[in-house]
């Protein structure tokens, strides 16, 4: 079972806020997992985008079907956006930690 993103939620997605709450380090694996999570949604996202486009073109009067497909697409887009936000959050926090330790980042 995956862990909850408590640090991400308590800092409201801001690496600057999380810097003061963090006790420890951000392992590179956290960034990799966030990236894999986001990238795993992309095939479904592409299929949903194509489905909406195909329905609009081939069945323009099927309003209920198009609306349902758009809702599915919106749901996938929200999940993708959260994954992207988490990935950016962890990258930013790691960069801030590197700055505080070394005075420069390698990113």
N, C-alpha and C positions, 0 to 999 in steps of 0.2 A: 504494500500500500504506500503510495507516495506521501511524502511529508508536506505539511502545509507551508506556504511561503510566509511565515510569521514576520520575518524581517522586512520583506517587501510590503506587506500589508501595514505593519506598524509605522513604517516610514512613509507610507502613502506613495510609494514608487519613486521617492527622491533619494538619490545616493548621498546627498549632502546631509539630510536628516539621519540617514542610516549610519553615517560615519560615527556619530556620537553614541549610537545605541549598540554598535557592534562590539562584541567581545571576542576577539580572535582574528581569523583570516577568512578570506573568500577563496576556497579551493578552486582551481581551474575547472574541476569536474562540475561545479555548480553551473558555470557558464556553458559548458559543453552539454549538460543535461537540458538546460533551458533552450539551447539552440536545437537539439534533437527533438525536443517536444514541439517546438514551432515548426520545424521542417517536416515532421511526420504528418502535420495537418495539410500540407501543401497539395498532395495528390487529390484529397477530398475537396479542397478549395477549388482547384482547377476544374474538377468534374462538375461541381456545383455552378461555377461561373459559365461553363459551356452549356449546362442544362438550361439555365435562365436565358442565355442568348439564343439557344435553339428553339425554346418555347416561344420566345418573343417573335422569332422570325417565322416559324412554321405554324404556330397556333396563336395568332395575335388576339383572338377573341376569347381564349380560355383564361379569363381573368382569375378565377379561383386557383387554377393550377399554377399560373405564373406567380401569384401572390404567395402560395405555399413554397414554391421553389425559391423565391426571394427571401422568405423567412429563414429557410434552411441556410441560404448563403449568408445572411446577416449573422446567424448563430455561429457559423464557422469563422466568419471574419472577426467577430468579437473574441473568440478563443485564440485565433492567430494573433490578434492585437495584444492580448494579455501576455502571450508567450514572447512576443517581440519586446514588450515593455519590460518583462522580467530579465530577458537577455541583456537589454541595454542597461538596466538597473545594476545587474551584477558586474557588467563591464565597467560602468562608471565608478562603482564602489571600489572595485579592484584598482582602478587608475588612481583614485583618491588615496587609497592605502599605500600605493607605490610612491606617490608624491610625498606623503607624510614620512615615509621611511628613507627614501633615497633623494628626494628633492627633484626628481624627474620620472617620467614614465617611459616605458618601452612600447607603448601602444600608439 
